[in-house]
Amino acid sequence: MEHTEGAGQRRNAGAAEEHPHPVGAGPTAPHPVGAGPTAPHPVGAGPTAPHPVGAGPTTPPNTPDRLVYLDHAATAPMLPEAIAAMTEELACLGNPSSLHNAGRRARRVVEESREQIAEAFAARPSEVIFTSGGTEADNLAVKGLFWARRGEEPQRDRVLVSSAEHHAVLDSANWLASHEGAEVCWLGVDGTGLVSPDTLRAEIETDPDSVALVSVMWANNEVGTISPVAELAAVAAEYQIPFHTDAVQAAAQVPVHFADSGADALTITGHKLGGPLGVGALLLTRGAEPVPVLHGGGQESDIRSGTLDVPAIRAFATAAQVVAKSREAEAIRLAALRDDLIARVRAAVPDAILNGAPPGPGRLPGNAHFSFPGCEGDALLMLLDARGIACSTGSACTAGVARPSHVLLAMGADEARARGSLRFSFGATSTRADSEAVGDVIGEAVERARRAGRS
């Protein structure tokens, strides 16, 4: 789920003439930007900059100049405040587990960041366990809570999971079934992707004493449907069953209040809310003690081991604070953009099907997910990409695999509809021009995709 950006090298300007190439790069390696007097202009610095950022010399000649980025659900651009915080921290030294002054300074940064994230999501600082991202946090919650609960009572071998979950949860549950003898019970969803409290209660009541944990996501990563988390958690609590929710998609766009949710464990990640890739957190209530998945130094309350990435954690906390302060106003702005896009797509492609909950409080404000009858989603995605529009056929974590969306199949869609879908997701950098750009080309793109499918 996480990705990393290549870091630039700092170089003494005087060394550029003596060592004109990075070590091992060979004579054709270009100087890093800012390496000395022979370095080329920074990208975008003036009329002589040859390529857009990241485009490289192989960019097709007809690629549009402006990227219409409508894939914020896959990863969001880092906020300027987060970039500044991370950049400053990268220049500092210190392992937060070290006892000397540099280590204590790093530890202060980590603990201040922990407090900021706790404040942003209405948790206690002691409830914030840093991880490498959402996937690790989901694995720790699902596997760790299962092991802890079964260790207390061997008959607790059932894991109740929504059939429309992210693969980080689905595959963790399946792994427990194949390696640990767990029985996975898939909770059915309705036509919008929602698990009802009645569905959960009925499944628990078949044998309450055998349930190890329940996991239902806060908001669906593909179709944007928001779950009634507090109601679901309350049902689980009646039977003293721990409840986990993956709030990765929800955290940036809707209020995520850990204390009020009733959840025992909650997953968030940095890169979906304007922070860096490679850092996230699992929020754990007092008394929820999953068995560790990673073993080592026990840096995070003996629940998670590994040297903490201080620059990423600081940037994550900075982004969380920015998002928390602007979330309400931003949700209104994104919903207006989403609704504009929905209207434009329906005008251009009248038989397009909007998947998920209707626009309103039951849907993420930045999500619009369509099925286009007669189209293959991958073909349509590439046609839009050629016009400078970036969107997704579903979760980016499973992109590149030609298979129908398991979320749409769980919602009752047939395979053709599940294969012919696209997700458009708005975020902090989105504007009305983005929805207009889609409206201008979606009709032609769908027609071309349909012709390709018939040939």
Secondary structure, 3 states (H helix, E strand, C coil): CCCCCCCCCCCCCCHHHHCCCCCCCCCCCCCCCCCCCCCCCCCCCCCCCCCCCCCCCCCCCCCCCCCEECECCCCCCCCHHHHHHHHHHHCCCCCCCCCCHHHHHHHHHHHHHHHHHHHHCCCCHHHEEEECCHHHHHHHHHHHHHHHHHHHCCCCCEEEEECCCCHHHHHHHHHHHHHHCCEEEEECCCCCCCCCHHHHHHHHHCCHHHEEEEECCCECCCCCEECCHHHHHHHHHHCCCCEEEECCCCCCCCCCCHHHHCCCEEEEECCCCCCCCCCEEEEECCCCCCCCCCCCCCCECCCECCCCCHHHHHHHHHHHHHHHHHHHHHHHHHHHHHHHHHHHHHHHCCCCEEECCCCCCCECCCEEEEECCCCCHHHHHHHHHHCCEECECCCHHHCCCCCCCHHHHHCCCCHHHHHCEEEEECCCCCCHHHHHHHHHHHHHHHHHHHHHHHC
